[in-house]
Amino acid sequence: MEKNYKEVLRFHPVGEQDSNEKSDTVGGGVLNVTGVDYALLDVQDVEDDTSFNVVKPHLQLLVDAALQFFDDYATLQNVFDHVEILPIPQMAKFVRKPMPLRRMIIKKLVNDPNYGAYSQQIVNNTVTNYPGELGDFATALKDKLDSLGN
C-alpha cells in the first residue's frame, strides 16, 4: 500500500507530506493502548538498565498490542473487512489521513467491486474541493492504481 502512495507522492507532492517520510496507512488499532504512559515514553531517555526498566512495562504493552493487531488483521482483506463496517469517524482513526485516498488503495488491492465508482467519486470530490496539489495527487493516484490491473 505504502509503495503506491509514496510513488505517486514523489511526483505529485502534497503540502508538507514527504515521500520518504514514515507514514503507515493502517494503524489506529495500536493507538491509545490502555496503561501506556505516552508522556513518559516521549521524555524518558534510556541510558542504562535502570532507565530501561522504567519504560519496559510500557513498551511491553505496546508490543503486545501490536502483536494482537497483526493477529486480528493478518491480511489486507482482514483490514478491508474491518474498515468497511466502521462508521466514518472510527474509520478515520483506523486509516491514516488522507483516509479516502488510502481507502481507495485498499479497495483496489483487495479487488473490491466498488473500487471504480468509489475512486471516481473520491477523485471528483477532491479535484472540486481541493484543486491544485491534492486534486492532482488524487488523480495521479487513481491513474497509478488503475494501471495495476486486477
N, C-alpha and C positions, 0 to 999 in steps of 0.2 A: 504494500500500500504506500509506504513512505517513498519508495523509489519513484513511483509515478508522480506523486505530489511534488517531490523535490526536483525532479527532472523538469517539470513544467515551470516551477518557481524559478529555476535558474535562468530561463529565457524570458519569463514574464514576472519580474519581481513585483511584490505587493508590499508597499509600505516598508515597515521595519522587518518583515519576515526575511530570513536568510536561508538559502537552500542548503547551507552547511549546518544550520542550527539543529540541535537535537529536539525533536518535537514529535511525539507519538500520536497517532490517530486515536487510539483507544487507550483508556487508562483510568477513567474516572472511578473504576471499581476498587482501586487501591488507594484512593484519596481518603483523607479523614478517617484513618484507622483508629478505632477506639483504644485509648490507653497510650497512644504515642504522643509524646511531648515534642511537637514540631519546633517550638521555640528553642528548646534545649538543643535539638539537632542542628538548628541554624547557627547557634553561637558556640557550642561546645567544640573546642579543638581537642583532637585525640592525639596525645603526645606520648602516652605510656599506658601500662596496664590499668592503672587506677582510673584515668580518664576514659579509657575504653569501657571499663566496667560500668561507668555512669551511663553511657549511651547504648550499651549492648542490649538491654531488655527492649529498648525502643526499636532498635534495628531488627531484633528477632521478631517483633510484632509485624514490622513491615515485610520482612522476608516471608513470614507465614501467610500474610495477606496476599502477597504476590504469587506465592505457590498455589494458594486457593483460587486466585483469579485465573491462573493458567489451567488449573484443573477444570474449572467451570467453563472456560472459553478456550478450549484446546484447538479449535479450528475457527477459521473466519466465518464459516457457516454458523457456528455456535454464537459468535458475536452478532452476526446479522439477525439470527432468530431472536436474540435478546433485545437488540436495539429496536427492531420493528414493532415490538409490543409496548415500548416505553412511551409515556406522554412526552411531548416535545421538551419541556423543562428538564426532565430527567435524562432524556436523550442527549441534550446539550451538555450535561455534566459528564456523560459517559464517552461521547465522541468529541474530540477536541475541535476548537474553532479553526477555520470556519466550518461548522458542523454540516451544513447542507452539501458543501463541496466534498468533504471527506466521506460523507454518507454516500455520495454519488460513486466514489471509488469502490466502496464496499459493495454497493448494489451491482456494479459492473463485474467485480471479481467473483461474486457468487452466482453470476448469471441470473439475477433477478429479472423476471419477465417485465417488470415495471421500470427497469432501468431507462429505457428510451424516453418514455413520457416524463419520468422524474427528472432526468438530466436536462431535457429540453426546457422544462419549466424552471429549473434552477438557473440555467444559463439566461433565459429570457428575463427572469426577475432580477438577477444580478446585473446584467447589462443595463436594464432600465433603472434600477435603484442605485447602482454603484458604477456609473460609467467611468471609463479610464482603466487604471491598473487592475482592480478587482474584476471588472467586467471582462477585460482582455484575458485575465488569468482563467476565469471560469470557462470562457470559450476555448482557450488553448487546452485546458484540462479535459474537457469533453472530447475535443478532437483527438487528443492522445489516447484516451480510454477507448474511443470508437475504433481507433487504429489497431487495437489489440485483438479484435475479432471476438469470437466466442470461446 
